[in-house]
Each structure stands twice: as structure tokens, then as C-alpha cells.
Amino acid sequence: MWPVLFKIPVPFTDHAIPIQSFGLMVALAFLFGSKLMERLLRREGFTDFRGLDSVLFWILIGVVLGARALYVIVQRHEFEGRWIDAIRIDKGGMVMYGGMIGAVSLGIWRAVKEKLPLWQVADAGGVAGALGLGIGRIGCLLVGDDYGKPCDPSFPLAIKFSTRFEHGSFLGIPIPANNGNLAGDHQGLFLHPTQVYMSVNGFLLCLILLWMWRTKAFHGQVFWTFVLLKAVTRSIIEVFRDDADRGTVGPLSTSQFLGLVTGLVAVGMLMLLARRRELRTPPDRLSNPNPAD
């Protein structure tokens, strides 16, 4: 819709710095997510915020590297003969499931290295991650990426991305023609706004996880529930998506395949952590909803 929100003029030159909508929304997602994570941990008596800052830094690195790496793997034909472009993240190309995997991997590694209470930190990170998804996916809408399948023009949420000569529309809001959106050959068609579906999904997951965080039976429950719910809901939303960047693994899209794998891992970890809590908790403390790890 609006890939470039505005430009900042450079003094004494004819140049201006474009503020990209996607980059801004990703930055806001990380900012608000990290603040929520800190607030939740503070409520649980967490004090090592210097160690947490290190974890957050590596989570950010994991998001960028993971998202770019999975894009390069899925779209490897784009880089044949010019693999140096694989590191050119300034040219775009991200798969956010890879970003989640990268963030979780580096975040867990750093939390262990900093000797932080792993699953307590992970629970707060799960809530924050859901909020980040809700905010970040707005950026996908603004750049016209991650678009959906064609739908009936009468569908109330149908979105039409502009072509080079024809304006588009969404909820009665005009989308200027020739605005550089990424909708490809789907420009000018009425589509499912899957970016909105994914954004709303992130916000709803955040609310669910906030409730669960207050009532959780063991550390790690909120985080692995987030992984499980994201796997299920994202796989459902994938049915309505139609962009080629997803890639496929057999009959499944890349995200559905990864959702199947991560969902099974989440179920296994929930069972394991619940069982370990049951084994180590004395009968007279079973009513305690949040025993120390």
C-alpha cells in the first residue's frame, strides 16, 4: 500500500532518506515486544536485565539471519550464479518462520550462556513474540507482500493492490497507483488480506498468552503453547495465501511443513516439562501454580 511512508531530506543536498514501512514496523515490533518482555519478567521478580539485554540483542540477530536464510533456501534459484546477493538483505526477501526459528535458537543459546532462568525468560518471550507478529505483519500489508488468493470483490475485507496505472483499495482507503508494492502479477485483483489475518492472529495469540502467563502451571508452558498455536493458526492462514515466495515441501507450503515439525516439538516439550514438574513437586506443593525451576 505504502512501501515508503515518508522521506527525510538531507540538508544541503537534493537527496532524501526514505523511511521504509516494513523496516519501521519490524523495528516497532521489536521495541514494543522487548518492553513487554521486560515488564512481564519484572512482575515475576526477575532482576538480571543486563543479561536480558544480551538475549534481546541476539534475538534480533536471529530474526534477521533466520528470515533471510530461509528465504535464500526456499528461493535458491534466484541466487544461482550470484550467491553474493544472498547477504544483500537491503534488497528484501524474508521468510518470517525462519526469523522465528533463528530468534528462538539464538535466544535460548544466549539465555543459557548468561545463566538466566531459561523457561521463565522464554515464557515472557513467547508473549512478546506474539505481539511482535501482530505489529510486524502490518509492515507486510504496507509493502503489498505475503498477499492472499483472489476472492470475490464483494468480500468486505477484499484488498486490491494498485497496478502501475490503476489505483487500488482496501476498506474504502485508496491505494495510489504505481506505488512500488510487491504484489507481482496479483496487482489489480481482489485478494484475501492475509497480512491482516496474520496480524490479527498475532494480537489474539498475545491476549491468550497473557492470560495463560498469569495462570501457568509451570515455566515453559506459555512459550511452547505459543509455538503450538502459531503452528496451527499459521497453517490455516496459509490456505488463503497465494505468493510464490512461500515455497513448498510436497503438498505443504514451507510454513505448513515447518508448522507441522514445530507443532510436534511443542507438544513433546509441553508433555516433558509438565511431567518433570510433576516428578519433582512434592504433593503438598501441587497447588502452587508457579513452583521455582
Residue pairs with C-beta under 8 A, 6 or more apart in sequence:
1 141
1 142
1 143
1 144
1 161
1 168
1 170
1 173
1 175
1 179
1 181
2 21
2 142
2 175
2 179
3 20
3 21
3 22
3 142
3 143
3 144
3 179
3 180
3 181
3 182
4 18
4 19
4 20
4 21
4 180
5 19
5 20
5 21
5 24
5 142
6 18
6 19
7 16
7 17
7 18
7 19
8 16
8 17
8 19
9 15
9 16
10 16
10 17
20 143
21 139
21 142
21 143
22 139
22 140
22 142
22 143
22 145
23 139
24 139
25 135
25 136
25 138
25 139
25 142
26 63
26 136
26 139
28 135
29 131
29 132
29 133
29 134
29 135
29 136
29 139
30 60
30 63
30 132
32 131
32 132
32 135
33 128
33 129
33 131
33 132
33 135
34 56
34 128
36 124
36 127
36 128
36 131
37 52
37 56
37 124
37 125
37 127
37 128
38 49
38 52
40 123
40 124
40 127
40 128
40 213
41 52
41 120
41 121
41 124
44 120
44 124
44 290
46 52
46 117
46 120
46 121
48 114
48 116
51 111
51 114
51 115
51 116
52 114
52 116
52 121
54 110
54 114
55 107
55 110
55 111
55 114
55 116
55 121
57 110
58 106
58 107
58 109
58 110
59 103
59 106
59 107
59 110
59 125
60 103
61 102
61 106
62 99
62 101
62 102
62 103
62 104
62 105
62 106
62 107
63 99
63 100
63 102
63 103
64 89
64 99
64 102
65 102
66 98
66 99
66 100
66 101
66 102
66 103
66 105
67 94
67 95
67 96
67 98
67 99
67 102
68 86
68 87
68 89
68 93
68 94
68 98
69 98
69 102
70 95
70 97
70 98
70 99
70 101
70 254
71 93
71 94
71 95
71 98
71 245
72 79
72 86
72 93
73 98
73 247
74 95
74 245
74 246
74 247
74 254
75 93
75 245
75 247
78 85
78 93
79 85
79 86
85 91
92 182
93 245
95 245
95 246
95 247
95 254
95 255
96 133
96 136
97 234
97 254
97 255
97 258
97 259
100 129
100 230
101 258
101 262
103 129
104 227
107 122
107 125
108 118
108 122
111 118
111 121
111 122
112 118
117 219
117 293
118 220
118 293
119 218
119 219
119 220
119 223
119 273
119 293
120 219
120 293
122 219
122 220
122 222
122 223
123 213
123 216
123 219
123 220
123 221
123 222
123 223
124 213
124 222
125 223
126 209
126 222
126 223
126 224
126 225
126 226
126 227
127 206
127 209
127 210
127 213
127 222
127 226
129 226
130 202
130 203
130 205
130 206
130 209
130 226
130 230
131 202
131 203
131 206
132 202
133 198
133 199
133 201
133 202
133 205
133 230
134 199
134 200
134 201
134 202
134 203
134 205
134 206
135 199
135 202
136 202
137 146
137 195
137 196
137 198
137 199
137 202
138 195
138 199
140 146
140 195
140 198
140 199
141 193
141 195
141 196
141 199
143 181
143 182
144 161
144 181
144 182
144 183
144 187
145 182
145 183
145 195
145 243
145 245
146 194
146 195
146 198
146 241
146 243
146 245
147 159
147 161
147 183
147 186
147 191
147 192
147 194
147 195
147 241
147 242
147 243
148 159
148 191
148 192
148 193
148 194
148 197
148 240
148 241
148 242
149 191
149 192
149 240
149 241
149 242
150 186
150 189
150 190
150 191
150 242
151 158
151 190
151 191
151 192
152 158
152 190
153 160
153 190
155 190
155 192
157 171
157 192
157 193
157 196
158 190
158 191
158 192
158 193
159 168
159 169
159 170
159 190
159 191
159 192
159 193
159 196
160 168
160 169
160 170
160 175
160 188
160 189
160 190
160 191
161 168
161 175
161 181
161 183
161 186
161 187
161 188
161 189
161 191
162 168
162 175
162 176
162 177
162 178
162 179
162 181
162 187
162 188
163 177
163 178
163 187
163 188
164 177
164 178
165 177
165 178
166 177
166 188
167 174
167 175
167 176
167 177
168 174
168 175
168 177
168 181
168 187
168 188
169 175
170 193
175 181
181 187
183 191
184 243
184 244
186 242
186 243
191 242
192 240
192 241
192 242
194 237
194 240
194 241
197 237
197 240
198 234
198 237
201 233
201 234
201 237
205 226
205 229
205 230
205 233
208 229
209 222
209 225
209 226
212 221
212 222
212 225
213 222
215 289
216 222
216 289
216 290
217 274
217 277
217 289
217 290
218 273
218 274
218 277
218 290
218 291
219 273
219 290
219 293
220 269
220 270
220 273
221 270
221 273
221 274
224 266
224 269
224 270
224 273
225 266
225 270
227 262
227 263
227 265
227 266
228 262
228 263
228 266
228 267
228 270
230 259
230 262
231 258
231 259
231 260
231 262
231 263
231 266
232 259
232 263
234 255
234 256
234 259
235 255
235 256
235 259
235 260
238 246
238 253
238 255
238 256
238 259
241 253
246 253
246 254
246 255
247 253
247 254
248 254
249 256
249 257
250 257
252 260
277 291
281 288
281 291
285 291
